[in-house]
């Protein structure tokens, strides 16, 4: 048994020695991989630093551009708000103009409705007076029995109208003057 024990001990020692050699080879390989990884990390870190150095001015330029774009956008918003207010004011002015035009048209209609009957009455009165005077003179000619001349004496200061007709005439004259004044005022506006 001693011999078996010696052989097992030798085999065990050989296995241990092979295991240690394998472990050492594996550790050496692992160290080599770690060095390669470290070199690659260092290379990557250097490239990232270079990229950071090169990108920093670009990022600053982008920041300046974004700030300017925001300023322009704010100014556009301000101008758009101003334009909106101008459009609103213009709409208000147009609406007020339409209201004023409607008021003027209504005023004109009211004036026509209130004046037309009086004017037609006045014209009717004047027409009647003129026809009456014409009939009077025609009758006067026919009564003269063919005499070419009719003796007619008239006083220049004589009043041919009755006081009622004269008052009505003065009243109509005043109303027409008021209408003229109102029409002149409307033309000015």
C-alpha positions in Angstrom: 0.0 0.0 0.0 2.7 2.2 0.4 3.4 2.0 -3.2 -0.1 2.9 -4.1 0.0 5.6 -1.6 3.2 6.9 -3.2 1.7 6.7 -6.7 -1.4 8.5 -5.6 0.7 11.1 -3.9 2.8 11.6 -7.0 -0.4 11.8 -9.2 -1.9 14.2 -6.8 1.3 16.3 -6.7 1.4 16.2 -10.5 -2.3 17.3 -10.7 -1.5 20.1 -8.2 1.6 21.1 -10.2 -0.3 21.1 -13.5 -3.2 23.0 -11.8 -0.7 25.6 -10.5 1.0 25.9 -13.9 -2.5 26.2 -15.6 -3.5 28.7 -12.9 -0.3 30.7 -13.5 -0.7 30.6 -17.3 -4.4 31.7 -16.8 -3.3 34.5 -14.4 -0.6 35.6 -16.9 -3.2 35.6 -19.7 -5.7 37.5 -17.5 -3.1 40.1 -16.7 -2.3 40.5 -20.4 -6.0 40.9 -21.2 -6.4 43.4 -18.3 -3.4 45.4 -19.7 -4.9 45.4 -23.1 -8.2 46.4 -21.7 -6.5 49.2 -19.7 -4.7 50.4 -22.8 -7.9 50.4 -24.7 -9.7 52.3 -21.9 -6.8 54.8 -21.8 -7.0 55.2 -25.6 -10.8 55.6 -25.4 -10.4 58.2 -22.6 -7.9 60.1 -24.7 -10.3 60.1 -27.7 -13.1 61.2 -25.4 -11.0 64.1 -24.1 -10.1 65.1 -27.6 -13.8 64.9 -28.6 -14.7 67.0 -25.5 -12.1 69.6 -26.4 -13.3 69.7 -30.0 -17.0 69.7 -29.1 -16.9 72.4 -26.4 -16.7 75.3 -28.9 -19.4 73.7 -31.0 -21.7 73.4 -27.9 -21.0 77.0 -27.1 -21.9 78.0 -30.6 -25.1 76.0 -30.4 -25.9 77.7 -27.1 -25.4 81.2 -28.7 -27.5 80.1 -31.7 -30.3 78.8 -29.4 -30.2 82.1 -27.4 -30.5 84.1 -30.6 -33.2 81.9 -31.9 -35.1 82.4 -28.6 -34.7 86.2 -28.8 -36.0 86.2 -32.4 -38.9 84.0 -31.4 -39.7 86.4 -28.6 -39.6 89.4 -31.0 -41.8 87.5 -33.4 -44.3 86.8 -30.6 -44.2 90.5 -29.7 -44.8 91.6 -33.3 -47.6 89.0 -33.7 -49.3 90.3 -30.6 -49.0 93.9 -31.8 -50.4 92.9 -35.2 -53.3 91.1 -33.5 -54.0 94.3 -31.5 -53.9 96.4 -34.7 -56.3 94.0 -36.4 -58.6 94.1 -33.4 -58.5 97.9 -33.4 -59.2 98.0 -37.2 -62.2 95.7 -36.8 -63.5 97.9 -34.0 -63.1 101.0 -36.1 -64.9 99.4 -39.0 -67.7 98.3 -36.8 -68.0 101.8 -35.4 -68.0 103.2 -38.9 -70.8 100.9 -39.9 -72.8 101.9 -36.8 -72.2 105.6 -37.6 -73.3 105.1 -41.2 -76.4 103.3 -40.0 -77.1 106.1 -37.6 -76.7 108.7 -40.4 -79.0 106.7 -42.7 -81.6 106.5 -39.9 -81.2 110.2 -39.2 -81.7 111.0 -42.9 -84.9 108.9 -43.0 -86.3 110.5 -39.9 -85.6 114.0 -41.3 -87.2 113.0 -44.6 -90.3 111.6 -42.8 -90.6 114.7 -40.7 -89.9 117.3 -43.5 -91.5 115.8 -46.6 -95.1 116.3 -45.5 -94.5 119.9 -44.5 -92.6 120.6 -47.8 -95.4 119.0 -49.8 -98.0 121.0 -47.8 -96.0 124.2 -48.5 -95.6 123.4 -52.2 -99.3 122.7 -52.3 -100.1 126.0 -50.7 -97.8 128.0 -53.0 -99.2 126.2 -56.0 -102.7 127.0 -54.8 -101.7 130.7 -54.3 -100.1 130.9 -57.8 -103.1 129.3 -59.4 -105.4 131.6 -57.5 -103.5 134.7 -58.6 -103.5 133.5 -62.2 -107.2 132.8 -62.1 -107.7 136.3 -60.5 -105.8 138.0 -63.4 -107.5 135.9 -66.0 -110.8 136.9 -64.6 -109.8 140.5 -64.4 -108.9 140.4 -68.1 -112.1 138.8 -69.1 -114.2 141.3 -67.1 -112.7 144.3 -68.8 -114.9 143.5 -71.8 -112.3 143.4 -74.4 -110.5 146.6 -73.3 -106.8 145.9 -73.9 -105.8 147.9 -70.9 -107.1 147.5 -67.4 -106.4 150.2 -65.0 -104.8 148.7 -62.1 -103.1 150.6 -59.4 -101.0 148.8 -57.0 -99.1 150.0 -54.0 -95.6 148.5 -53.8 -95.8 148.4 -50.0 -99.2 146.7 -50.0 -99.5 143.4 -48.3 -101.2 140.9 -50.6 -101.1 138.1 -48.1 -103.2 137.7 -45.0 -101.3 137.5 -41.7 -102.0 133.7 -41.4 -100.4 133.1 -44.8 -97.4 135.4 -43.9 -97.0 133.5 -40.5 -97.1 130.2 -42.2 -94.6 131.4 -44.8 -92.2 132.6 -42.1 -92.6 129.3 -40.2 -91.8 127.3 -43.3 -88.8 129.5 -44.1 -87.5 128.9 -40.6 -87.9 125.2 -40.9 -86.2 125.1 -44.3 -83.3 127.1 -42.8 -82.9 124.6 -40.0 -83.0 121.7 -42.5 -80.2 123.5 -44.5 -78.1 123.9 -41.4 -78.5 120.2 -40.5 -77.7 119.1 -44.0 -74.6 121.4 -44.0 -73.5 119.9 -40.7 -74.0 116.4 -42.1 -71.9 117.2 -45.1 -69.0 118.5 -42.9 -68.9 115.2 -40.9 
